């Protein structure tokens, strides 16, 4: 790998000196080992699609279950907070000492063996949450620390982590208020009167505790600080689309209030299987909810799971409009998955609109392969790039899928024929299309040919020169993260001496 990296960086320097266009390595010529080492070392900007509750590997979850004194349901192969005194249950400590049970639990919590218990990848994936969720129920800070450290080890230093603070509180509020028959203004007023502000305060306290615990684990602020301390974390409020409408609305409203109250919270998401009957039934209503609460994405940034569908799990009718409504009604600035876009009515027009507006698609290759059995030429990754739709690679749920971000970059090369320029654009897009506040370093996101006027000729330097560029970087969260990434990229592309 070192030899390969040295060869291509030397070639890059020569190409730039000679003014030639060939200035990137041929990733297709690398062995599998060289490629994964290369993508791990490559600065990848950030990750925009990460459900952190499912980002921790099963082995770690089992260790936590043992430490916290939980138990295991041997029939369901699930961790439980408390268990009856019957033969079907064992303490987690006892369960993991049996090799066969331990292996079965890891299989139960992940998709490493397709067809486990005769489940499809789709059913195994979505069903696993209820089996492992208890193991991390008291470990939000530990989860965050694990995710931060994993990303830092892959030279990735920004994440928008999806999580649901005060989910139970918002659930209770929604049920208590009840459904107002589709009068969304009345629904919003009732939630506000019902104590939404108390949930906001509790969610902020929850965020404080989680971050504090993560920093404690990583020893941030001490001489022994782990590399994970360098990762900038922002949060997306993930709302659950399979719940009663009044509950989903309460969670969305809580998310909007959180983004307004706390700069660590930067946007909304909607999660759970898009092919679930409740998701399909209420999809158009959900888009109207988001529109009403966020001002079509103007008041609050919106990223939505949309188009995570194939004909194996939904009807042709369901594949015709989900992404279009997410963009045009809900005002989504990013689309998670988006794989049914070619099936949508007016697909070419919609793709052109997304390219013009800068609506990014968060691409999750392994997830789409495991859950929806979609890969290779069937995946629209190339189709999106050909039409100028911004894309960025992400993991989705790294722990269940047993992957990491570097592996997704390698998969894009091996399966989709991605070039180094494609990977570099994905990494830059993860910051340019993030919900970080402030002006960015680039005037042309997704192309990256025109730096912001204030920083022209300086991008890649160790520090900006005093003056307009230094002022831009100091005053913009987005520019600051981009500056760090561009410096890392410059060093990565510099030939070893």
Secondary structure, DSSP 8 states (H G I E B T S, - for coil): -HHHHHHHHHHHHHHHHHT-S--S--GGGS-HHHHHHHHHHS----EEEEEGGG-S-HHHHHHHHHHTT-EEETTTTEEESS--SSTTEEEHHHHHHSHHHHHHHHHHTS-SSTTGGG--HHHHHHHHHHHHGGGGTT-HHHHHHHHHHHHHHTT--EEEEEE-TTHHHHHHHHHHH---TT-HHHHHHHHHHTTHHHHHHHHHHHHHHHHHHHHHHHTTTSTT--GGGG-EEEEEEEEETTS-HHHHHHHHHHHHHHHHH-TTEEEEEEES-TTSHHHHHHHHHHHHHHHHHHTTTTSS-BEEEE----TTTS-TTGGGTHHHHHHHTS--SEEEE-TTGGGSTTHHHHHHHHHHHT-EEEE-HHHHHHHH---GGGSTHHHHHHTT--EEE--BSHHHHT--HHHHHHHHHHHH---HHHHHHHHHHHHHTS---S--SBSSTTT--SB-GGGTTTTTSSS--TTHHHHHHHH-HHHHHHHHHHHHHHHHTS---
